[in-house]
Amino acid sequence: MRVVIVGAGQVGSSIAADLAGTHEVIVVDCDPERVEELNYSLDVLGVTGDGTSVATLEEAGIEDVDMVIASTDDDETNIVVCSTAKAISDAFTIARVKNTEYLRTWERSKRAFGVDFMVCTNLLAAESIVRMIGLPAARDVDPFAGGQVQMAEFEVDADSPVANQTVAEADRFDSLTFVALLRNGCVEIVRGDTVIKPEDRVVVIGSPGSVQEFARSVAPEESPGSAEEVVIVGGSEIGYHVARLLEERDFQPRLVERDGARARELAERLPKTVVMESDATDIEFLEREHIGDADVVVSALDSDEKNLLVSLLAERMGVERTIAIIDADEYVDLFETVGVDVGVSPRGVVAEEISRFTLDGNAENVALIESDKAEVLEIEIDAESLLAGRTIQESTRDLPDGVVIGAITRDREFITPRGDTVVEVGDHVVVFAGIDVVDDVTARI
């Protein structure tokens, strides 16, 4: 497939890196140095110019392109790129936007603006945060099979009841499968005798109920549920959507916004949220409002430095868990190292969403583990699949090492995969696979 990516910033570069190995990628950007850098580092074709220009798109070979991904930091530019591409070619167009109003308009009239698929950075980031709230110690959560299956990643601290237990000892749940440990930056497929050590991250796949139960087992001191005290600092669009989505789940969050006009607007739009007009770095205010008693503080201010400061302040005041929006992707590990529990990069989230949409093969849904060290895939089984009509035990003999079948759904019913489980045509299987065997696994399954 020939793919043109307009915008060589963090999102565009990340998507280009994901696609370069299996597709012919052309990157378009106004910055010649950036284009040249990607040209050499990823071995992609680079075109310097304005992606909204017909001449630039023609230079990129738009007439023979299968897909155009508009990923600049400007919503209007991305929409114009897609409209222009659609007007002069048959390419499938993907636009990245921040403003949810564009998404609403597009959803009401699919293919509006000449956009075939639209992803909204702010909404995706908010949804990612809300999935983690309510699951103690969760670092990442992704739904599969229409929400009937969850993949979740948990950090195990030294006080956790599962620390220093074997996987067999920790496995006390009917519909949960332990699939991997993330240890010292490496992915390790688990066995029954694998010992879970403090600071490991455990990846599990199971029904939402069993994942929730496991979360309580990992961090029993925390008490997930709608009564959880959540404070959102910053009335940005991401902060607003986090509050709105929490309201839909019967939470009653508090939101701190410094700007008076914005605070009043949010108070009108968020009927179940307590909106407080104040500076979140004012320690007297934080103490007076007992912010330290909160279970979760989400920092959604407009600068990474402010979000780091607020998160560390909240940690010092006794908040159980901090989640910070981090605009610069490269800061995520740094922020988590210095004390932020979970860093969420909106650019990283949207890049992953676009990449999963463009993946080859028969996977219906994909989640990336540790950026790109492993994948969790949802695949519908057809008659040609290696799994069809066989037990898991028989099939795994013909699959490479580094593969775990984590869950099966059949007619919307959750099935926990065990050795004697027979996979049927039409089943949806959720598979964990190391990145080195993903292509082999998808070809066989």
Legacy VTK file of the C-alpha trace (Angstrom):
# vtk DataFile Version 3.0
C-alpha trace
ASCII
DATASET POLYDATA
POINTS 445 float
0.000 0.000 0.000
1.232 3.531 -0.828
0.579 5.940 2.016
1.096 9.706 2.113
1.501 11.186 5.593
1.124 14.974 5.737
2.807 16.399 8.828
6.124 15.075 10.120
5.695 16.008 13.785
5.487 13.479 16.630
2.274 11.859 15.396
3.253 11.739 11.738
6.719 10.411 12.548
5.309 7.727 14.833
2.822 6.573 12.185
5.537 6.613 9.524
7.766 4.455 11.734
4.941 1.943 12.235
4.109 1.707 8.536
7.528 2.039 6.913
8.422 -1.636 7.277
5.400 -2.947 5.386
4.213 -0.092 3.170
5.573 2.465 0.746
5.453 5.687 2.777
5.758 9.255 1.498
6.068 12.001 4.139
5.084 15.608 3.335
6.069 18.546 5.542
6.949 22.235 5.159
10.142 21.754 7.185
12.901 20.456 4.856
15.163 19.415 7.742
12.415 17.292 9.264
11.659 15.680 5.921
15.324 14.911 5.345
15.685 13.451 8.856
12.786 11.023 8.311
14.037 10.251 4.838
17.288 8.925 6.295
16.091 7.489 9.621
13.070 5.581 8.268
14.014 5.182 4.621
10.774 6.836 3.469
10.325 9.189 0.528
10.156 12.835 1.615
8.462 15.761 -0.084
8.930 19.318 1.178
5.875 21.527 0.752
2.382 22.516 1.864
0.160 19.424 2.043
-2.936 21.487 1.203
-1.420 22.328 -2.190
-2.426 20.275 -5.217
1.066 20.696 -6.612
2.650 19.245 -3.456
0.247 16.308 -3.365
0.927 15.643 -7.052
4.655 15.702 -6.344
3.957 13.050 -3.694
2.261 10.944 -6.389
-1.306 11.401 -5.138
-2.810 9.776 -8.254
-1.355 6.377 -7.260
-1.759 6.639 -3.487
-4.008 4.285 -1.517
-4.208 6.338 1.669
-3.611 9.918 2.848
-3.117 10.572 6.569
-3.322 14.254 7.576
-1.551 14.561 10.929
-0.381 18.158 11.325
-1.093 20.011 14.584
-3.739 22.162 12.863
-7.300 20.782 12.501
-8.263 22.977 9.566
-5.106 22.107 7.657
-5.766 18.398 8.131
-9.341 18.724 6.890
-8.256 20.745 3.842
-5.560 18.172 3.052
-8.191 15.407 3.057
-10.656 17.465 1.004
-7.993 18.267 -1.563
-6.780 14.677 -1.748
-10.334 13.384 -2.139
-11.050 15.920 -4.908
-8.126 14.777 -7.062
-7.730 11.089 -6.185
-9.451 7.954 -4.927
-7.228 7.702 -1.832
-8.734 6.751 1.543
-8.336 9.805 3.790
-7.703 9.993 7.538
-7.758 13.296 9.442
-6.516 13.935 12.954
-8.400 16.705 14.797
-8.470 18.108 18.332
-11.810 19.918 18.166
-14.632 17.489 18.901
-17.103 19.695 16.981
-15.435 18.593 13.744
-15.802 14.982 14.889
-19.507 15.485 15.699
-20.129 17.011 12.272
-18.259 14.187 10.555
-20.111 11.525 12.574
-23.494 12.992 11.568
-22.568 12.880 7.908
-19.875 10.293 7.239
-17.419 11.396 4.601
-18.081 15.072 5.408
-15.089 17.253 4.522
-13.822 14.479 2.233
-12.635 12.592 5.321
-13.128 8.813 5.370
-11.905 8.303 8.958
-11.509 10.964 11.646
-9.709 10.615 14.981
-10.039 13.182 17.746
-6.953 13.614 19.909
-8.692 15.168 22.905
-11.491 12.599 23.028
-9.192 9.593 22.620
-6.914 10.849 25.411
-9.896 11.409 27.726
-11.300 7.944 26.979
-7.909 6.398 27.735
-7.770 8.176 31.120
-11.315 7.240 32.088
-10.661 3.564 31.311
-7.837 3.614 33.869
-9.800 5.401 36.596
-11.561 2.766 38.650
-8.904 0.123 38.022
-6.319 0.507 40.815
-2.692 0.347 39.680
-3.742 0.122 36.013
-1.244 1.617 33.582
-3.144 0.832 30.421
-6.555 -0.600 29.554
-7.907 -1.565 26.128
-11.292 -3.091 25.278
-11.813 -5.894 22.759
-14.782 -7.817 21.336
-17.175 -4.917 21.799
-16.171 -4.442 25.434
-16.629 -8.085 26.463
-12.878 -8.535 26.846
-10.312 -6.254 28.475
-6.554 -6.194 28.249
-5.010 -4.375 31.205
-1.503 -3.634 32.393
-0.869 -3.293 36.149
2.176 -2.186 38.085
2.972 -4.327 41.125
4.529 -2.548 44.090
6.335 -4.190 46.995
3.248 -4.076 49.260
0.965 -5.754 46.745
-0.395 -9.172 47.831
0.657 -10.656 44.469
4.279 -9.467 44.781
6.685 -12.434 45.009
3.896 -14.899 44.223
4.065 -17.241 41.256
1.539 -16.707 38.487
-0.149 -19.967 39.550
-0.540 -18.634 43.109
-1.827 -15.247 41.897
-4.261 -16.795 39.399
-7.450 -17.010 41.475
-9.883 -15.829 38.790
-12.119 -17.943 36.538
-12.132 -15.718 33.457
-8.662 -14.189 33.507
-5.471 -15.162 31.689
-2.016 -13.934 32.658
-0.136 -13.325 29.427
3.104 -11.423 30.104
5.340 -9.483 32.445
7.035 -6.233 31.491
10.310 -6.252 33.389
13.251 -3.876 32.905
11.871 -2.785 29.552
11.551 -6.383 28.265
8.447 -8.476 27.545
8.409 -11.922 29.170
5.716 -14.508 28.443
4.588 -15.981 31.769
4.265 -19.597 32.899
2.717 -20.975 36.048
6.012 -20.874 37.933
6.928 -17.334 36.859
7.426 -15.186 39.972
5.828 -11.721 39.950
8.353 -9.296 41.417
7.877 -5.768 42.785
7.993 -3.116 40.021
6.947 -5.675 37.390
4.070 -4.774 35.134
1.589 -7.629 34.688
-0.458 -7.911 31.493
-3.754 -9.785 31.821
-6.662 -10.487 29.460
-10.109 -11.360 30.733
-13.709 -10.359 31.246
-14.185 -6.800 32.584
-15.407 -8.227 35.887
-12.392 -10.471 36.371
-9.988 -7.670 35.428
-11.694 -5.441 37.992
-11.370 -8.211 40.589
-7.687 -8.654 39.770
-7.182 -4.887 40.127
-8.481 -5.128 43.695
-6.107 -8.018 44.293
-3.107 -6.039 43.044
-3.947 -2.931 45.069
-6.504 -3.817 47.784
-5.874 -0.560 49.660
-7.531 1.336 46.854
-11.264 1.087 46.359
-12.399 1.429 42.765
-15.965 2.364 42.008
-18.247 5.258 41.228
-17.722 6.631 44.752
-14.071 7.182 43.977
-12.932 10.742 44.568
-11.537 12.172 41.328
-10.131 15.684 40.972
-9.403 17.073 37.509
-7.014 19.992 37.377
-7.473 22.117 34.268
-10.605 22.816 32.244
-8.968 22.096 28.884
-10.916 20.127 26.302
-9.310 16.941 27.628
-10.197 17.919 31.211
-13.772 18.630 30.146
-14.156 15.302 28.344
-12.687 13.375 31.295
-15.295 14.983 33.573
-18.107 14.386 31.075
-17.219 10.715 30.595
-16.915 10.221 34.356
-20.372 11.743 34.812
-21.710 9.165 32.347
-20.287 6.479 34.670
-22.012 8.015 37.703
-18.877 9.595 39.135
-19.171 13.032 40.703
-15.736 14.557 39.983
-14.361 17.906 41.056
-12.694 20.145 38.483
-10.311 23.043 39.182
-10.112 25.812 36.548
-8.253 29.087 36.988
-10.058 31.116 34.307
-13.381 32.452 35.607
-15.228 32.511 32.282
-14.112 28.985 31.410
-15.060 27.774 34.909
-18.582 29.186 34.540
-18.943 27.623 31.088
-17.844 24.225 32.414
-20.195 24.484 35.391
-23.101 24.869 32.956
-21.961 21.979 30.737
-21.114 19.557 33.576
-24.139 19.299 35.894
-22.707 16.485 38.067
-19.240 18.017 38.423
-18.215 20.462 41.156
-16.312 23.169 39.277
-13.962 25.265 41.442
-12.405 28.503 40.180
-8.858 28.615 41.525
-5.160 28.197 40.833
-4.317 24.505 41.367
-0.794 25.384 42.543
-2.227 27.387 45.475
-1.355 25.103 48.391
-3.800 26.802 50.795
-6.635 26.163 48.334
-5.603 22.532 47.880
-5.481 21.964 51.643
-8.763 23.795 52.236
-10.494 21.617 49.614
-8.842 18.424 50.962
-7.409 17.568 47.557
-4.961 15.244 49.305
-7.867 12.943 50.186
-8.627 12.284 46.516
-8.163 8.811 45.050
-7.092 10.144 41.669
-5.888 13.543 40.447
-5.855 14.092 36.686
-3.606 16.977 35.595
-4.937 18.387 32.325
-3.371 21.829 32.205
-1.929 23.355 29.052
1.746 22.781 29.846
3.755 19.686 30.686
5.683 21.531 33.394
2.486 22.619 35.169
1.089 19.107 34.980
4.270 17.697 36.473
4.211 20.269 39.273
0.553 19.636 40.119
1.033 15.850 40.027
4.039 15.911 42.349
2.237 18.307 44.669
-0.786 16.001 44.747
1.429 12.983 45.468
3.050 14.857 48.351
-0.372 15.732 49.770
-1.347 12.059 49.865
-3.315 11.489 46.656
-3.380 7.755 45.861
-2.791 8.031 42.116
-1.835 10.788 39.686
-2.457 10.809 35.954
-0.850 13.589 33.904
-1.385 14.715 30.324
2.021 15.001 28.653
2.199 16.812 25.353
5.797 15.846 24.557
5.852 12.111 23.953
9.475 11.774 25.012
8.688 13.069 28.519
6.350 10.198 29.447
9.052 7.900 30.856
10.778 10.831 32.576
7.575 11.974 34.319
6.809 8.423 35.494
10.365 8.050 36.766
10.166 11.164 38.954
6.863 10.235 40.553
3.848 10.654 38.242
1.944 7.357 38.342
0.655 7.415 34.766
1.633 9.729 31.926
-0.768 9.965 28.974
0.473 11.368 25.681
-2.458 12.518 23.492
-0.192 12.408 20.449
0.882 8.866 21.330
-2.726 7.764 21.806
-3.874 9.141 18.441
-0.803 7.779 16.625
-1.594 4.317 18.000
-5.230 4.655 16.924
-4.299 5.597 13.353
-1.623 2.905 13.182
-4.019 0.203 14.345
-6.540 1.339 11.717
-3.978 0.963 8.963
-2.574 -2.406 10.012
-2.561 -5.217 7.474
-3.901 -8.695 8.008
-7.136 -10.017 9.447
-6.904 -8.386 12.874
-10.057 -6.491 13.798
-8.538 -4.658 16.745
-4.986 -4.188 17.950
-3.310 -2.754 21.055
0.395 -2.037 21.226
2.344 -3.045 24.348
5.333 -0.963 25.520
5.089 1.224 22.403
5.820 -1.618 19.989
7.350 -4.619 21.762
4.243 -6.784 21.623
0.694 -6.652 20.328
-2.705 -7.810 21.494
-4.874 -8.702 18.512
-8.536 -9.581 18.090
-9.082 -11.969 15.166
-12.262 -13.567 13.834
-11.623 -17.224 13.064
-12.409 -18.491 9.566
-12.246 -22.024 8.150
-8.646 -21.506 6.992
-7.381 -20.614 10.455
-4.938 -22.921 12.194
-7.196 -22.726 15.262
-10.463 -23.701 13.552
-11.933 -26.936 14.917
-8.937 -27.713 17.121
-8.269 -27.516 20.829
-5.978 -24.786 22.162
-3.504 -27.460 23.209
-3.311 -28.899 19.687
-3.032 -25.491 18.038
-0.333 -24.058 20.253
2.061 -26.815 19.120
1.934 -25.236 15.648
2.296 -21.645 16.835
5.630 -19.939 17.513
6.862 -19.245 21.041
5.767 -15.911 22.466
2.052 -16.352 21.759
-0.769 -16.598 24.313
-4.475 -16.944 23.525
-6.007 -14.674 26.152
-9.747 -14.835 25.533
-12.445 -16.104 23.172
-15.925 -14.738 22.516
-18.593 -16.820 20.788
-22.016 -15.326 19.988
-21.122 -12.501 22.418
-20.417 -15.030 25.178
-17.041 -14.862 26.962
-15.073 -18.124 26.975
-11.924 -18.569 29.039
-9.415 -20.425 26.838
-8.075 -23.599 28.412
-6.095 -26.484 26.899
-9.190 -28.507 25.950
-11.202 -25.545 24.592
-12.150 -26.135 20.934
-12.089 -22.972 18.785
-14.934 -22.705 16.270
-15.279 -20.813 13.010
-16.771 -17.391 13.784
-15.158 -17.160 17.226
-13.285 -13.979 18.099
-9.956 -14.741 19.756
-7.837 -12.172 21.595
-4.162 -13.086 21.210
-1.022 -11.706 22.838
2.065 -11.954 20.616
5.642 -10.708 20.797
6.465 -8.247 18.035
8.928 -10.665 16.411
6.204 -13.268 15.758
3.175 -11.048 15.074
3.284 -11.372 11.290
3.715 -15.161 11.495
0.851 -15.497 13.986
-1.618 -13.361 12.010
-0.805 -15.310 8.845
-1.544 -18.642 10.554
-4.581 -17.566 12.561
LINES 1 446
445 0 1 2 3 4 5 6 7 8 9 10 11 12 13 14 15 16 17 18 19 20 21 22 23 24 25 26 27 28 29 30 31 32 33 34 35 36 37 38 39 40 41 42 43 44 45 46 47 48 49 50 51 52 53 54 55 56 57 58 59 60 61 62 63 64 65 66 67 68 69 70 71 72 73 74 75 76 77 78 79 80 81 82 83 84 85 86 87 88 89 90 91 92 93 94 95 96 97 98 99 100 101 102 103 104 105 106 107 108 109 110 111 112 113 114 115 116 117 118 119 120 121 122 123 124 125 126 127 128 129 130 131 132 133 134 135 136 137 138 139 140 141 142 143 144 145 146 147 148 149 150 151 152 153 154 155 156 157 158 159 160 161 162 163 164 165 166 167 168 169 170 171 172 173 174 175 176 177 178 179 180 181 182 183 184 185 186 187 188 189 190 191 192 193 194 195 196 197 198 199 200 201 202 203 204 205 206 207 208 209 210 211 212 213 214 215 216 217 218 219 220 221 222 223 224 225 226 227 228 229 230 231 232 233 234 235 236 237 238 239 240 241 242 243 244 245 246 247 248 249 250 251 252 253 254 255 256 257 258 259 260 261 262 263 264 265 266 267 268 269 270 271 272 273 274 275 276 277 278 279 280 281 282 283 284 285 286 287 288 289 290 291 292 293 294 295 296 297 298 299 300 301 302 303 304 305 306 307 308 309 310 311 312 313 314 315 316 317 318 319 320 321 322 323 324 325 326 327 328 329 330 331 332 333 334 335 336 337 338 339 340 341 342 343 344 345 346 347 348 349 350 351 352 353 354 355 356 357 358 359 360 361 362 363 364 365 366 367 368 369 370 371 372 373 374 375 376 377 378 379 380 381 382 383 384 385 386 387 388 389 390 391 392 393 394 395 396 397 398 399 400 401 402 403 404 405 406 407 408 409 410 411 412 413 414 415 416 417 418 419 420 421 422 423 424 425 426 427 428 429 430 431 432 433 434 435 436 437 438 439 440 441 442 443 444
